Amino acid sequence: MEILIEDPITTCLSPSVYDMICKLGFEARENCHISSIVTQNGEVCWTTITDCVVYTESAQGLDYGGSVRLLGPVCQAVHLHLSSLTKGQFETRYSPGLQWTGVPELFPEMFDALGSLQSLAISLSLMKLTSCLERALADVYLLIGKECPFLLRDLIASEELAQVFGQSVMDVLKVFVGSPCGLNLRNVLWHGFAAPQEIPPKYCSMMILLTAGLGQLLKGYLQQTKFTLAHRPFITLTSLEDLIVFPDVTYEVLSVLEEVMKKSTFILKIMLPYWEVALINFKSNRFADCAILLLVQLETGLRKVFATVNKCPKRLLTAESTALYTTFDEILAKHLNDGKINQLPLFLGEPAMEFLWDFLNHQEGPRLRDRLSHGEISLPEFPKEAANQLLAFSFVLLLRFIDEDLLSVFKVLSCERSIGVWPLLPLPEGSEREAQRSEGNSEINACRSLITEIVAELCHHVPETHRVPHDSEHLPPEKWPQLLRELCSIPVRTLFCPRAVLEVLAVLRKIGAHCRRVCGQVAACAELRRRQWEDRSLRSRQRRNYLRLVHSIKLLSPMLYLILLLIALELVNIHVVLGKNTSEYQQYLRFLKSILQYTENLAAYTSQDKNKWDEAVNLTQAALLKIWTFSEKKQMLIHLAKKSASKVV
């Protein structure tokens, strides 16, 4: 589907932004001696730097152009200075001043990038530097402030940081990364506007020196105030398995992707080096670097599509300081700023849009671009799975623009497969006989009968096109997995949903995640205890506990199927929740959260360190009664959907 013409685009920077970054800092020719900027011991002489900041006549604002012009020779002197150092000299002089960032190990890599003279490595270094700087500045802010600003420009403009570092120092940072009127290095790189060769290396060198200088100032402040700087822990990306859509990217796929990149009109030719290095980083297991470059270039490519389908070609360029950039927020929105319908979602289709929203926008999702760009994720610990999904999605997107067909991707609830394994787990000779003699079989049989009744009631609400044929009065348990797969094949619109829908979706997703955890734990524990039973390595108490496990599976298996069928049916009818009034909605949400609480407790009881099987059965009996009671009230979405359908008829 080739709707994009191969525009001879030479830059994505608007004329004034291009001049600011690529020209103004080179106009002043006077030499600046490094000894006036930094001492032999690596101490930054801030006065020399702050004297280059020019203010407007009213003294209420900065003259960004004038400041960049005067700072140009200073940056050049710093760049030549760092280029003259060995790595050992760099670390000896500047490592102490970089410890405050919490990630001092990143800076020797940046030093290597400067020495490599590779423009793309320098651009990537600047992106990582601005993200870790933002994170560290926020930690400093929290020494005296409470709610930290979300945006770097607001952070730099805060009174709290001016109190720590001094207003003149913060004004220097404004020129480099704190305002769209200045160099704005952070935004033009992270939003994919700058081609690799458009970022002068001397600005990367200067940012490294400024970061070390801030560390020196902070040290004095901490000594004076007796405060201790605490770094907030990094965010760990969890539940990524819920978002996995694509299979692992193999070396064969990577070799094909290398060719596709050269042909796809999704990629601007000036940005192709970013894509090439992203692949190199993936192969080298540098997954954070790969993800950063892919995210930046996905925004660039999607901006190109956005500008084309919405017939606004000027939006491809960086905006001036008086207007907003066209970023992911607007690119993925339902409406344009003028209220018109954004044509991009219609063009890409729901599957692609849902992937982008899941990975970038949803509050409960990983929000990869936000968290990477704001320094919230440990780069060495960035998961391969996330980079793999981004790379595979990028591959599909690139194919879209060389007339290749998109592959269909289907997902079913993985815990259904895990429950299906339970009956197949071989029981040791004698264990089932002993379990049959244990107490509580009558209660379990009564619960199983009730589950069968509830499932029969649920089956009345299955869309006719997805019902499973059967001969008996009730759908037999062996057919439940088939019904579940049928329900999971029904597409559900989750894009641009109202808050109520998203709130219910979040609870349903958590219930499903805990069910899957329980399934895995029960299967693993049953297999382990079976082997130990056969090896006669179980102590008496452990043998009794294993018998309780065998006994409890007879109830837990149908109960989990019931819950999965219930949430699958509710998911199919998710948009009906908007028909509930406030009181009904709150009651419904409380019911779902009670089921969520049950699955959370069940996951705890069935964990290997707990093994509380009798408690799990008691918990299940109580939860089953709640489901039955609420079902009898006819307040679930399946009931509301049926009422709505009856009214239409």
TACORWO-V212884 format. One record per pair of residues at least 6 apart in sequence whose C-alpha atoms are under 7 Angstrom apart, sorted by the first residue. I is the first residue (numbers start at 1). GAP is how many residues later the second one is. If there is no record, write none. Layout:
# TACORWO-V212884
i:gap
I:GAP
I:GAP
This chain:
# TACORWO-V212884
i:gap
1:399
1:400
1:401
1:402
2:399
2:400
2:401
4:261
6:259
10:260
12:181
12:182
12:304
12:305
12:306
13:180
13:181
13:304
13:305
14:303
14:304
14:305
20:45
20:163
21:162
22:176
22:178
24:44
24:45
25:43
25:44
25:46
25:47
26:46
27:42
28:41
28:42
28:44
28:45
29:44
30:43
31:42
32:41
32:42
32:45
33:44
34:43
34:44
34:47
36:9
36:12
37:7
37:8
37:11
38:6
38:7
41:52
42:51
42:52
44:169
50:118
50:119
50:122
52:15
52:18
52:19
53:14
53:119
54:8
54:9
54:12
54:13
55:6
55:7
55:8
56:6
56:7
64:111
64:117
64:118
75:127
75:128
75:131
76:126
78:127
78:128
79:123
79:126
79:127
83:32
94:118
95:9
97:115
97:116
97:118
97:119
98:6
98:113
98:114
98:117
100:115
101:31
101:32
101:35
102:129
110:15
113:8
113:9
114:8
114:87
119:77
119:78
120:76
120:154
122:79
122:82
123:73
123:76
126:78
127:59
127:62
127:63
130:56
131:242
131:243
131:244
132:243
134:18
134:240
134:241
135:239
135:240
135:241
138:10
139:91
139:92
139:93
140:89
141:7
141:19
141:20
142:6
143:86
144:16
145:15
149:6
152:26
153:25
153:26
156:14
156:18
156:22
162:8
164:54
164:57
165:52
165:53
175:7
175:8
176:6
176:7
176:8
176:9
177:6
177:7
177:8
177:9
178:6
180:141
181:140
188:6
190:106
190:183
191:105
191:108
191:136
192:104
192:105
192:107
192:108
193:107
193:125
195:75
195:76
222:6
234:142
234:143
234:144
235:141
235:142
236:141
237:129
244:145
245:164
246:143
246:146
248:140
249:139
249:143
257:138
260:138
260:139
261:137
263:139
264:134
264:135
264:137
264:138
265:136
266:35
266:132
266:135
267:34
274:19
275:19
278:12
278:15
278:16
279:11
281:6
281:8
281:9
282:8
287:95
287:96
287:97
287:100
288:91
288:94
290:97
291:96
291:99
295:74
299:28
299:29
303:13
303:28
304:12
306:25
306:38
307:6
307:8
307:9
309:34
309:35
310:32
310:33
315:11
318:7
319:6
330:6
332:13
333:9
334:7
334:8
334:162
335:6
335:7
336:6
345:8
354:141
358:7
359:6
359:7
359:8
359:9
360:6
360:7
360:8
360:9
361:6
371:6
396:10
400:6
412:73
412:76
415:100
415:101
415:104
416:65
418:101
418:102
419:100
419:138
422:101
425:102
427:103
428:102
428:105
428:106
431:116
435:112
435:115
435:116
444:111
447:174
448:107
451:108
451:111
454:174
455:107
456:18
456:19
461:177
466:20
466:21
467:16
468:15
484:81
487:81
487:82
488:80
492:80
501:73
501:74
501:76
507:85
507:86
508:59
511:85
511:88
512:52
514:85
514:86
514:89
515:45
515:84
517:86
518:84
518:85
518:88
521:85
521:86
522:84
525:83
529:17
532:6
548:65
548:66
549:64
552:61
552:65
569:69
570:67
570:68
573:64
573:65
573:68
574:63
576:61
576:64
576:65
577:60
588:48
595:28
598:25
602:14
605:6
605:7
605:8
605:11
606:6
606:7
